């Protein structure tokens, strides 16, 4: 499992992941009043944070993409 997520990509993923976890908890906007959307958003947020921490994205591997300069 080699790193395929670069620094800028990691920062964007981490920030977006935090927003997707916190927004349903604050119910801002009201679209997250539906439980399916709220849990889906939080799950996606956790996945984004995990890929940022591990510097590895399985979807990037499938497509053959890498934003990391170090291989």
mmCIF file of the N, C-alpha and C atoms, coordinates in Angstrom:
data_MODEL
# 
_entry.id   MODEL 
# 
loop_
_atom_site.group_PDB 
_atom_site.id 
_atom_site.type_symbol 
_atom_site.label_atom_id 
_atom_site.label_alt_id 
_atom_site.label_comp_id 
_atom_site.label_asym_id 
_atom_site.label_entity_id 
_atom_site.label_seq_id 
_atom_site.pdbx_PDB_ins_code 
_atom_site.Cartn_x 
_atom_site.Cartn_y 
_atom_site.Cartn_z 
_atom_site.occupancy 
_atom_site.B_iso_or_equiv 
_atom_site.pdbx_formal_charge 
_atom_site.auth_seq_id 
_atom_site.auth_comp_id 
_atom_site.auth_asym_id 
_atom_site.auth_atom_id 
_atom_site.pdbx_PDB_model_num 
ATOM 1   N N  . UNK A 1 1  ? 0.855   -1.178 0.000   1.00 0.00 ? 1  UNK A N  1 
ATOM 2   C CA . UNK A 1 1  ? 0.000   0.000  0.000   1.00 0.00 ? 1  UNK A CA 1 
ATOM 3   C C  . UNK A 1 1  ? 0.898   1.237  0.000   1.00 0.00 ? 1  UNK A C  1 
ATOM 4   N N  . UNK A 1 2  ? 1.118   1.791  -1.167  1.00 0.00 ? 2  UNK A N  1 
ATOM 5   C CA . UNK A 1 2  ? 1.962   2.971  -1.276  1.00 0.00 ? 2  UNK A CA 1 
ATOM 6   C C  . UNK A 1 2  ? 1.103   4.232  -1.262  1.00 0.00 ? 2  UNK A C  1 
ATOM 7   N N  . UNK A 1 3  ? 1.680   5.314  -0.813  1.00 0.00 ? 3  UNK A N  1 
ATOM 8   C CA . UNK A 1 3  ? 0.971   6.589  -0.706  1.00 0.00 ? 3  UNK A CA 1 
ATOM 9   C C  . UNK A 1 3  ? 0.602   7.095  -2.096  1.00 0.00 ? 3  UNK A C  1 
ATOM 10  N N  . UNK A 1 4  ? -0.639  7.535  -2.258  1.00 0.00 ? 4  UNK A N  1 
ATOM 11  C CA . UNK A 1 4  ? -1.065  8.113  -3.527  1.00 0.00 ? 4  UNK A CA 1 
ATOM 12  C C  . UNK A 1 4  ? -1.887  9.391  -3.328  1.00 0.00 ? 4  UNK A C  1 
ATOM 13  N N  . UNK A 1 5  ? -1.848  9.946  -2.118  1.00 0.00 ? 5  UNK A N  1 
ATOM 14  C CA . UNK A 1 5  ? -2.564  11.185 -1.804  1.00 0.00 ? 5  UNK A CA 1 
ATOM 15  C C  . UNK A 1 5  ? -1.536  12.229 -1.371  1.00 0.00 ? 5  UNK A C  1 
ATOM 16  N N  . UNK A 1 6  ? -1.472  13.330 -2.101  1.00 0.00 ? 6  UNK A N  1 
ATOM 17  C CA . UNK A 1 6  ? -0.502  14.380 -1.828  1.00 0.00 ? 6  UNK A CA 1 
ATOM 18  C C  . UNK A 1 6  ? -0.920  15.294 -0.688  1.00 0.00 ? 6  UNK A C  1 
ATOM 19  N N  . UNK A 1 7  ? -0.063  16.240 -0.363  1.00 0.00 ? 7  UNK A N  1 
ATOM 20  C CA . UNK A 1 7  ? -0.279  17.130 0.774   1.00 0.00 ? 7  UNK A CA 1 
ATOM 21  C C  . UNK A 1 7  ? -1.509  18.010 0.608   1.00 0.00 ? 7  UNK A C  1 
ATOM 22  N N  . UNK A 1 8  ? -1.644  18.676 -0.521  1.00 0.00 ? 8  UNK A N  1 
ATOM 23  C CA . UNK A 1 8  ? -2.810  19.543 -0.740  1.00 0.00 ? 8  UNK A CA 1 
ATOM 24  C C  . UNK A 1 8  ? -4.099  18.726 -0.731  1.00 0.00 ? 8  UNK A C  1 
ATOM 25  N N  . UNK A 1 9  ? -4.047  17.551 -1.345  1.00 0.00 ? 9  UNK A N  1 
ATOM 26  C CA . UNK A 1 9  ? -5.206  16.658 -1.370  1.00 0.00 ? 9  UNK A CA 1 
ATOM 27  C C  . UNK A 1 9  ? -5.574  16.219 0.048   1.00 0.00 ? 9  UNK A C  1 
ATOM 28  N N  . UNK A 1 10 ? -4.576  15.947 0.879   1.00 0.00 ? 10 UNK A N  1 
ATOM 29  C CA . UNK A 1 10 ? -4.833  15.540 2.266   1.00 0.00 ? 10 UNK A CA 1 
ATOM 30  C C  . UNK A 1 10 ? -5.529  16.645 3.053   1.00 0.00 ? 10 UNK A C  1 
ATOM 31  N N  . UNK A 1 11 ? -5.068  17.875 2.877   1.00 0.00 ? 11 UNK A N  1 
ATOM 32  C CA . UNK A 1 11 ? -5.656  19.002 3.599   1.00 0.00 ? 11 UNK A CA 1 
ATOM 33  C C  . UNK A 1 11 ? -7.109  19.208 3.188   1.00 0.00 ? 11 UNK A C  1 
ATOM 34  N N  . UNK A 1 12 ? -7.363  19.155 1.878   1.00 0.00 ? 12 UNK A N  1 
ATOM 35  C CA . UNK A 1 12 ? -8.737  19.324 1.389   1.00 0.00 ? 12 UNK A CA 1 
ATOM 36  C C  . UNK A 1 12 ? -9.629  18.210 1.900   1.00 0.00 ? 12 UNK A C  1 
ATOM 37  N N  . UNK A 1 13 ? -9.146  16.965 1.856   1.00 0.00 ? 13 UNK A N  1 
ATOM 38  C CA . UNK A 1 13 ? -9.935  15.830 2.350   1.00 0.00 ? 13 UNK A CA 1 
ATOM 39  C C  . UNK A 1 13 ? -10.234 15.968 3.842   1.00 0.00 ? 13 UNK A C  1 
ATOM 40  N N  . UNK A 1 14 ? -9.244  16.376 4.629   1.00 0.00 ? 14 UNK A N  1 
ATOM 41  C CA . UNK A 1 14 ? -9.439  16.503 6.072   1.00 0.00 ? 14 UNK A CA 1 
ATOM 42  C C  . UNK A 1 14 ? -10.466 17.592 6.402   1.00 0.00 ? 14 UNK A C  1 
ATOM 43  N N  . UNK A 1 15 ? -10.355 18.735 5.752   1.00 0.00 ? 15 UNK A N  1 
ATOM 44  C CA . UNK A 1 15 ? -11.298 19.824 6.016   1.00 0.00 ? 15 UNK A CA 1 
ATOM 45  C C  . UNK A 1 15 ? -12.705 19.437 5.593   1.00 0.00 ? 15 UNK A C  1 
ATOM 46  N N  . UNK A 1 16 ? -12.832 18.866 4.389   1.00 0.00 ? 16 UNK A N  1 
ATOM 47  C CA . UNK A 1 16 ? -14.153 18.448 3.910   1.00 0.00 ? 16 UNK A CA 1 
ATOM 48  C C  . UNK A 1 16 ? -14.736 17.354 4.798   1.00 0.00 ? 16 UNK A C  1 
ATOM 49  N N  . UNK A 1 17 ? -13.890 16.442 5.260   1.00 0.00 ? 17 UNK A N  1 
ATOM 50  C CA . UNK A 1 17 ? -14.356 15.374 6.150   1.00 0.00 ? 17 UNK A CA 1 
ATOM 51  C C  . UNK A 1 17 ? -14.882 15.921 7.467   1.00 0.00 ? 17 UNK A C  1 
ATOM 52  N N  . UNK A 1 18 ? -14.177 16.884 8.033   1.00 0.00 ? 18 UNK A N  1 
ATOM 53  C CA . UNK A 1 18 ? -14.630 17.492 9.288   1.00 0.00 ? 18 UNK A CA 1 
ATOM 54  C C  . UNK A 1 18 ? -15.956 18.212 9.091   1.00 0.00 ? 18 UNK A C  1 
ATOM 55  N N  . UNK A 1 19 ? -16.078 18.928 7.984   1.00 0.00 ? 19 UNK A N  1 
ATOM 56  C CA . UNK A 1 19 ? -17.340 19.637 7.689   1.00 0.00 ? 19 UNK A CA 1 
ATOM 57  C C  . UNK A 1 19 ? -18.485 18.646 7.527   1.00 0.00 ? 19 UNK A C  1 
ATOM 58  N N  . UNK A 1 20 ? -18.250 17.537 6.819   1.00 0.00 ? 20 UNK A N  1 
ATOM 59  C CA . UNK A 1 20 ? -19.307 16.548 6.605   1.00 0.00 ? 20 UNK A CA 1 
ATOM 60  C C  . UNK A 1 20 ? -19.698 15.817 7.888   1.00 0.00 ? 20 UNK A C  1 
ATOM 61  N N  . UNK A 1 21 ? -18.831 15.794 8.866   1.00 0.00 ? 21 UNK A N  1 
ATOM 62  C CA . UNK A 1 21 ? -19.177 15.181 10.154  1.00 0.00 ? 21 UNK A CA 1 
ATOM 63  C C  . UNK A 1 21 ? -19.916 16.180 11.043  1.00 0.00 ? 21 UNK A C  1 
ATOM 64  N N  . UNK A 1 22 ? -19.468 17.426 11.071  1.00 0.00 ? 22 UNK A N  1 
ATOM 65  C CA . UNK A 1 22 ? -20.043 18.419 11.981  1.00 0.00 ? 22 UNK A CA 1 
ATOM 66  C C  . UNK A 1 22 ? -21.376 18.986 11.482  1.00 0.00 ? 22 UNK A C  1 
ATOM 67  N N  . UNK A 1 23 ? -21.517 19.180 10.175  1.00 0.00 ? 23 UNK A N  1 
ATOM 68  C CA . UNK A 1 23 ? -22.733 19.810 9.631   1.00 0.00 ? 23 UNK A CA 1 
ATOM 69  C C  . UNK A 1 23 ? -24.021 19.083 10.018  1.00 0.00 ? 23 UNK A C  1 
ATOM 70  N N  . UNK A 1 24 ? -24.098 17.751 9.934   1.00 0.00 ? 24 UNK A N  1 
ATOM 71  C CA . UNK A 1 24 ? -25.342 17.097 10.363  1.00 0.00 ? 24 UNK A CA 1 
ATOM 72  C C  . UNK A 1 24 ? -25.616 17.242 11.860  1.00 0.00 ? 24 UNK A C  1 
ATOM 73  N N  . UNK A 1 25 ? -24.548 17.343 12.644  1.00 0.00 ? 25 UNK A N  1 
ATOM 74  C CA . UNK A 1 25 ? -24.741 17.507 14.083  1.00 0.00 ? 25 UNK A CA 1 
ATOM 75  C C  . UNK A 1 25 ? -25.338 18.871 14.410  1.00 0.00 ? 25 UNK A C  1 
ATOM 76  N N  . UNK A 1 26 ? -24.993 19.865 13.598  1.00 0.00 ? 26 UNK A N  1 
ATOM 77  C CA . UNK A 1 26 ? -25.539 21.206 13.786  1.00 0.00 ? 26 UNK A CA 1 
ATOM 78  C C  . UNK A 1 26 ? -26.845 21.414 13.017  1.00 0.00 ? 26 UNK A C  1 
ATOM 79  N N  . UNK A 1 27 ? -27.167 20.458 12.126  1.00 0.00 ? 27 UNK A N  1 
ATOM 80  C CA . UNK A 1 27 ? -28.367 20.507 11.284  1.00 0.00 ? 27 UNK A CA 1 
ATOM 81  C C  . UNK A 1 27 ? -28.386 21.777 10.433  1.00 0.00 ? 27 UNK A C  1 
ATOM 82  N N  . UNK A 1 28 ? -27.238 22.125 9.886   1.00 0.00 ? 28 UNK A N  1 
ATOM 83  C CA . UNK A 1 28 ? -27.120 23.300 9.033   1.00 0.00 ? 28 UNK A CA 1 
ATOM 84  C C  . UNK A 1 28 ? -26.636 22.873 7.678   1.00 0.00 ? 28 UNK A C  1 
ATOM 85  N N  . UNK A 1 29 ? -27.308 22.980 6.601   1.00 0.00 ? 29 UNK A N  1 
ATOM 86  C CA . UNK A 1 29 ? -28.715 23.311 6.397   1.00 0.00 ? 29 UNK A CA 1 
ATOM 87  C C  . UNK A 1 29 ? -29.616 22.152 6.798   1.00 0.00 ? 29 UNK A C  1 
ATOM 88  N N  . UNK A 1 30 ? -30.891 22.380 6.725   1.00 0.00 ? 30 UNK A N  1 
ATOM 89  C CA . UNK A 1 30 ? -31.878 21.421 7.236   1.00 0.00 ? 30 UNK A CA 1 
ATOM 90  C C  . UNK A 1 30 ? -31.974 20.140 6.415   1.00 0.00 ? 30 UNK A C  1 
ATOM 91  N N  . UNK A 1 31 ? -31.211 20.012 5.341   1.00 0.00 ? 31 UNK A N  1 
ATOM 92  C CA . UNK A 1 31 ? -31.247 18.775 4.547   1.00 0.00 ? 31 UNK A CA 1 
ATOM 93  C C  . UNK A 1 31 ? -30.824 17.573 5.389   1.00 0.00 ? 31 UNK A C  1 
ATOM 94  N N  . UNK A 1 32 ? -29.998 17.815 6.420   1.00 0.00 ? 32 UNK A N  1 
ATOM 95  C CA . UNK A 1 32 ? -29.531 16.726 7.246   1.00 0.00 ? 32 UNK A CA 1 
ATOM 96  C C  . UNK A 1 32 ? -30.518 16.338 8.348   1.00 0.00 ? 32 UNK A C  1 
ATOM 97  N N  . UNK A 1 33 ? -31.740 16.854 8.292   1.00 0.00 ? 33 UNK A N  1 
ATOM 98  C CA . UNK A 1 33 ? -32.743 16.420 9.261   1.00 0.00 ? 33 UNK A CA 1 
ATOM 99  C C  . UNK A 1 33 ? -33.193 14.991 8.952   1.00 0.00 ? 33 UNK A C  1 
ATOM 100 N N  . UNK A 1 34 ? -32.972 14.537 7.725   1.00 0.00 ? 34 UNK A N  1 
ATOM 101 C CA . UNK A 1 34 ? -33.240 13.147 7.355   1.00 0.00 ? 34 UNK A CA 1 
ATOM 102 C C  . UNK A 1 34 ? -32.068 12.298 7.852   1.00 0.00 ? 34 UNK A C  1 
ATOM 103 N N  . UNK A 1 35 ? -32.360 11.246 8.587   1.00 0.00 ? 35 UNK A N  1 
ATOM 104 C CA . UNK A 1 35 ? -31.315 10.423 9.197   1.00 0.00 ? 35 UNK A CA 1 
ATOM 105 C C  . UNK A 1 35 ? -30.411 9.762  8.160   1.00 0.00 ? 35 UNK A C  1 
ATOM 106 N N  . UNK A 1 36 ? -30.971 9.349  7.032   1.00 0.00 ? 36 UNK A N  1 
ATOM 107 C CA . UNK A 1 36 ? -30.156 8.703  5.997   1.00 0.00 ? 36 UNK A CA 1 
ATOM 108 C C  . UNK A 1 36 ? -29.090 9.652  5.457   1.00 0.00 ? 36 UNK A C  1 
ATOM 109 N N  . UNK A 1 37 ? -29.468 10.894 5.211   1.00 0.00 ? 37 UNK A N  1 
ATOM 110 C CA . UNK A 1 37 ? -28.510 11.877 4.718   1.00 0.00 ? 37 UNK A CA 1 
ATOM 111 C C  . UNK A 1 37 ? -27.474 12.215 5.782   1.00 0.00 ? 37 UNK A C  1 
ATOM 112 N N  . UNK A 1 38 ? -27.910 12.309 7.019   1.00 0.00 ? 38 UNK A N  1 
ATOM 113 C CA . UNK A 1 38 ? -26.990 12.649 8.107   1.00 0.00 ? 38 UNK A CA 1 
ATOM 114 C C  . UNK A 1 38 ? -25.948 11.553 8.305   1.00 0.00 ? 38 UNK A C  1 
ATOM 115 N N  . UNK A 1 39 ? -26.394 10.301 8.403   1.00 0.00 ? 39 UNK A N  1 
ATOM 116 C CA . UNK A 1 39 ? -25.442 9.205  8.601   1.00 0.00 ? 39 UNK A CA 1 
ATOM 117 C C  . UNK A 1 39 ? -24.579 8.983  7.369   1.00 0.00 ? 39 UNK A C  1 
ATOM 118 N N  . UNK A 1 40 ? -25.141 9.177  6.194   1.00 0.00 ? 40 UNK A N  1 
ATOM 119 C CA . UNK A 1 40 ? -24.361 9.069  4.967   1.00 0.00 ? 40 UNK A CA 1 
ATOM 120 C C  . UNK A 1 40 ? -23.277 10.124 4.906   1.00 0.00 ? 40 UNK A C  1 
ATOM 121 N N  . UNK A 1 41 ? -23.615 11.344 5.297   1.00 0.00 ? 41 UNK A N  1 
ATOM 122 C CA . UNK A 1 41 ? -22.648 12.432 5.309   1.00 0.00 ? 41 UNK A CA 1 
ATOM 123 C C  . UNK A 1 41 ? -21.533 12.161 6.311   1.00 0.00 ? 41 UNK A C  1 
ATOM 124 N N  . UNK A 1 42 ? -21.890 11.699 7.488   1.00 0.00 ? 42 UNK A N  1 
ATOM 125 C CA . UNK A 1 42 ? -20.879 11.413 8.506   1.00 0.00 ? 42 UNK A CA 1 
ATOM 126 C C  . UNK A 1 42 ? -19.985 10.244 8.089   1.00 0.00 ? 42 UNK A C  1 
ATOM 127 N N  . UNK A 1 43 ? -20.560 9.245  7.441   1.00 0.00 ? 43 UNK A N  1 
ATOM 128 C CA . UNK A 1 43 ? -19.762 8.114  6.960   1.00 0.00 ? 43 UNK A CA 1 
ATOM 129 C C  . UNK A 1 43 ? -18.765 8.568  5.907   1.00 0.00 ? 43 UNK A C  1 
ATOM 130 N N  . UNK A 1 44 ? -19.218 9.386  4.973   1.00 0.00 ? 44 UNK A N  1 
ATOM 131 C CA . UNK A 1 44 ? -18.324 9.917  3.956   1.00 0.00 ? 44 UNK A CA 1 
ATOM 132 C C  . UNK A 1 44 ? -17.235 10.784 4.586   1.00 0.00 ? 44 UNK A C  1 
ATOM 133 N N  . UNK A 1 45 ? -17.584 11.545 5.611   1.00 0.00 ? 45 UNK A N  1 
ATOM 134 C CA . UNK A 1 45 ? -16.598 12.355 6.319   1.00 0.00 ? 45 UNK A CA 1 
ATOM 135 C C  . UNK A 1 45 ? -15.528 11.510 6.982   1.00 0.00 ? 45 UNK A C  1 
ATOM 136 N N  . UNK A 1 46 ? -15.924 10.412 7.601   1.00 0.00 ? 46 UNK A N  1 
ATOM 137 C CA . UNK A 1 46 ? -14.954 9.511  8.239   1.00 0.00 ? 46 UNK A CA 1 
ATOM 138 C C  . UNK A 1 46 ? -14.040 8.881  7.191   1.00 0.00 ? 46 UNK A C  1 
ATOM 139 N N  . UNK A 1 47 ? -14.603 8.504  6.049   1.00 0.00 ? 47 UNK A N  1 
ATOM 140 C CA . UNK A 1 47 ? -13.794 7.919  4.971   1.00 0.00 ? 47 UNK A CA 1 
ATOM 141 C C  . UNK A 1 47 ? -12.780 8.934  4.455   1.00 0.00 ? 47 UNK A C  1 
ATOM 142 N N  . UNK A 1 48 ? -13.208 10.176 4.264   1.00 0.00 ? 48 UNK A N  1 
ATOM 143 C CA . UNK A 1 48 ? -12.288 11.211 3.784   1.00 0.00 ? 48 UNK A CA 1 
ATOM 144 C C  . UNK A 1 48 ? -11.158 11.465 4.782   1.00 0.00 ? 48 UNK A C  1 
ATOM 145 N N  . UNK A 1 49 ? -11.486 11.503 6.065   1.00 0.00 ? 49 UNK A N  1 
ATOM 146 C CA . UNK A 1 49 ? -10.450 11.714 7.083   1.00 0.00 ? 49 UNK A CA 1 
ATOM 147 C C  . UNK A 1 49 ? -9.497  10.524 7.130   1.00 0.00 ? 49 UNK A C  1 
ATOM 148 N N  . UNK A 1 50 ? -10.022 9.308  7.005   1.00 0.00 ? 50 UNK A N  1 
ATOM 149 C CA . UNK A 1 50 ? -9.162  8.120  7.021   1.00 0.00 ? 50 UNK A CA 1 
ATOM 150 C C  . UNK A 1 50 ? -8.206  8.113  5.829   1.00 0.00 ? 50 UNK A C  1 
ATOM 151 N N  . UNK A 1 51 ? -8.691  8.472  4.645   1.00 0.00 ? 51 UNK A N  1 
ATOM 152 C CA . UNK A 1 51 ? -7.811  8.500  3.477   1.00 0.00 ? 51 UNK A CA 1 
ATOM 153 C C  . UNK A 1 51 ? -6.767  9.609  3.609   1.00 0.00 ? 51 UNK A C  1 
ATOM 154 N N  . UNK A 1 52 ? -7.124  10.695 4.278   1.00 0.00 ? 52 UNK A N  1 
ATOM 155 C CA . UNK A 1 52 ? -6.148  11.763 4.502   1.00 0.00 ? 52 UNK A CA 1 
ATOM 156 C C  . UNK A 1 52 ? -5.079  11.309 5.504   1.00 0.00 ? 52 UNK A C  1 
ATOM 157 N N  . UNK A 1 53 ? -5.468  10.595 6.530   1.00 0.00 ? 53 UNK A N  1 
ATOM 158 C CA . UNK A 1 53 ? -4.505  10.131 7.535   1.00 0.00 ? 53 UNK A CA 1 
ATOM 159 C C  . UNK A 1 53 ? -3.559  9.060  6.991   1.00 0.00 ? 53 UNK A C  1 
ATOM 160 N N  . UNK A 1 54 ? -4.108  8.116  6.224   1.00 0.00 ? 54 UNK A N  1 
ATOM 161 C CA . UNK A 1 54 ? -3.302  7.012  5.722   1.00 0.00 ? 54 UNK A CA 1 
ATOM 162 C C  . UNK A 1 54 ? -2.592  7.325  4.403   1.00 0.00 ? 54 UNK A C  1 
ATOM 163 N N  . UNK A 1 55 ? -2.916  8.480  3.798   1.00 0.00 ? 55 UNK A N  1 
ATOM 164 C CA . UNK A 1 55 ? -2.321  8.907  2.531   1.00 0.00 ? 55 UNK A CA 1 
ATOM 165 C C  . UNK A 1 55 ? -2.553  7.904  1.414   1.00 0.00 ? 55 UNK A C  1 
ATOM 166 N N  . UNK A 1 56 ? -3.646  7.159  1.500   1.00 0.00 ? 56 UNK A N  1 
ATOM 167 C CA . UNK A 1 56 ? -3.957  6.149  0.503   1.00 0.00 ? 56 UNK A CA 1 
ATOM 168 C C  . UNK A 1 56 ? -5.438  6.199  0.173   1.00 0.00 ? 56 UNK A C  1 
ATOM 169 N N  . UNK A 1 57 ? -5.760  6.256  -1.123  1.00 0.00 ? 57 UNK A N  1 
ATOM 170 C CA . UNK A 1 57 ? -7.143  6.254  -1.583  1.00 0.00 ? 57 UNK A CA 1 
ATOM 171 C C  . UNK A 1 57 ? -7.334  5.072  -2.527  1.00 0.00 ? 57 UNK A C  1 
ATOM 172 N N  . UNK A 1 58 ? -8.184  4.117  -2.165  1.00 0.00 ? 58 UNK A N  1 
ATOM 173 C CA . UNK A 1 58 ? -8.407  2.956  -3.028  1.00 0.00 ? 58 UNK A CA 1 
ATOM 174 C C  . UNK A 1 58 ? -8.972  3.325  -4.409  1.00 0.00 ? 58 UNK A C  1 
ATOM 175 N N  . UNK A 1 59 ? -9.780  4.361  -4.474  1.00 0.00 ? 59 UNK A N  1 
ATOM 176 C CA . UNK A 1 59 ? -10.325 4.777  -5.765  1.00 0.00 ? 59 UNK A CA 1 
ATOM 177 C C  . UNK A 1 59 ? -9.224  5.328  -6.673  1.00 0.00 ? 59 UNK A C  1 
ATOM 178 N N  . UNK A 1 60 ? -8.284  6.031  -6.101  1.00 0.00 ? 60 UNK A N  1 
ATOM 179 C CA . UNK A 1 60 ? -7.146  6.510  -6.891  1.00 0.00 ? 60 UNK A CA 1 
ATOM 180 C C  . UNK A 1 60 ? -6.365  5.321  -7.455  1.00 0.00 ? 60 UNK A C  1 
ATOM 181 N N  . UNK A 1 61 ? -6.218  4.275  -6.658  1.00 0.00 ? 61 UNK A N  1 
ATOM 182 C CA . UNK A 1 61 ? -5.492  3.091  -7.107  1.00 0.00 ? 61 UNK A CA 1 
ATOM 183 C C  . UNK A 1 61 ? -6.211  2.442  -8.284  1.00 0.00 ? 61 UNK A C  1 
ATOM 184 N N  . UNK A 1 62 ? -7.540  2.344  -8.219  1.00 0.00 ? 62 UNK A N  1 
ATOM 185 C CA . UNK A 1 62 ? -8.311  1.735  -9.308  1.00 0.00 ? 62 UNK A CA 1 
ATOM 186 C C  . UNK A 1 62 ? -8.186  2.523  -10.607 1.00 0.00 ? 62 UNK A C  1 
ATOM 187 N N  . UNK A 1 63 ? -8.189  3.850  -10.495 1.00 0.00 ? 63 UNK A N  1 
ATOM 188 C CA . UNK A 1 63 ? -8.134  4.713  -11.670 1.00 0.00 ? 63 UNK A CA 1 
ATOM 189 C C  . UNK A 1 63 ? -6.694  4.894  -12.146 1.00 0.00 ? 63 UNK A C  1 
ATOM 190 N N  . UNK A 1 64 ? -5.728  4.647  -11.271 1.00 0.00 ? 64 UNK A N  1 
ATOM 191 C CA . UNK A 1 64 ? -4.327  4.831  -11.623 1.00 0.00 ? 64 UNK A CA 1 
ATOM 192 C C  . UNK A 1 64 ? -3.867  6.269  -11.426 1.00 0.00 ? 64 UNK A C  1 
ATOM 193 N N  . UNK A 1 65 ? -4.487  6.974  -10.500 1.00 0.00 ? 65 UNK A N  1 
ATOM 194 C CA . UNK A 1 65 ? -4.194  8.379  -10.243 1.00 0.00 ? 65 UNK A CA 1 
ATOM 195 C C  . UNK A 1 65 ? -3.355  8.494  -8.968  1.00 0.00 ? 65 UNK A C  1 
ATOM 196 N N  . UNK A 1 66 ? -2.492  9.499  -8.939  1.00 0.00 ? 66 UNK A N  1 
ATOM 197 C CA . UNK A 1 66 ? -1.708  9.779  -7.741  1.00 0.00 ? 66 UNK A CA 1 
ATOM 198 C C  . UNK A 1 66 ? -1.440  11.276 -7.675  1.00 0.00 ? 66 UNK A C  1 
ATOM 199 N N  . UNK A 1 67 ? -1.712  11.868 -6.524  1.00 0.00 ? 67 UNK A N  1 
ATOM 200 C CA . UNK A 1 67 ? -1.411  13.293 -6.311  1.00 0.00 ? 67 UNK A CA 1 
ATOM 201 C C  . UNK A 1 67 ? -0.172  13.458 -5.442  1.00 0.00 ? 67 UNK A C  1 
ATOM 202 N N  . UNK A 1 68 ? 0.429   12.343 -5.089  1.00 0.00 ? 68 UNK A N  1 
ATOM 203 C CA . UNK A 1 68 ? 1.625   12.339 -4.228  1.00 0.00 ? 68 UNK A CA 1 
ATOM 204 C C  . UNK A 1 68 ? 2.879   12.407 -5.100  1.00 0.00 ? 68 UNK A C  1 
ATOM 205 N N  . UNK A 1 69 ? 3.825   13.258 -4.739  1.00 0.00 ? 69 UNK A N  1 
ATOM 206 C CA . UNK A 1 69 ? 5.064   13.376 -5.503  1.00 0.00 ? 69 UNK A CA 1 
ATOM 207 C C  . UNK A 1 69 ? 6.013   12.215 -5.219  1.00 0.00 ? 69 UNK A C  1 
ATOM 208 N N  . UNK A 1 70 ? 5.948   11.701 -3.998  1.00 0.00 ? 70 UNK A N  1 
ATOM 209 C CA . UNK A 1 70 ? 6.804   10.576 -3.607  1.00 0.00 ? 70 UNK A CA 1 
ATOM 210 C C  . UNK A 1 70 ? 6.060   9.289  -3.913  1.00 0.00 ? 70 UNK A C  1 
ATOM 211 N N  . UNK A 1 71 ? 6.661   8.385  -4.646  1.00 0.00 ? 71 UNK A N  1 
ATOM 212 C CA . UNK A 1 71 ? 5.986   7.130  -4.987  1.00 0.00 ? 71 UNK A CA 1 
ATOM 213 C C  . UNK A 1 71 ? 6.484   5.988  -4.168  1.00 0.00 ? 71 UNK A C  1 
# 
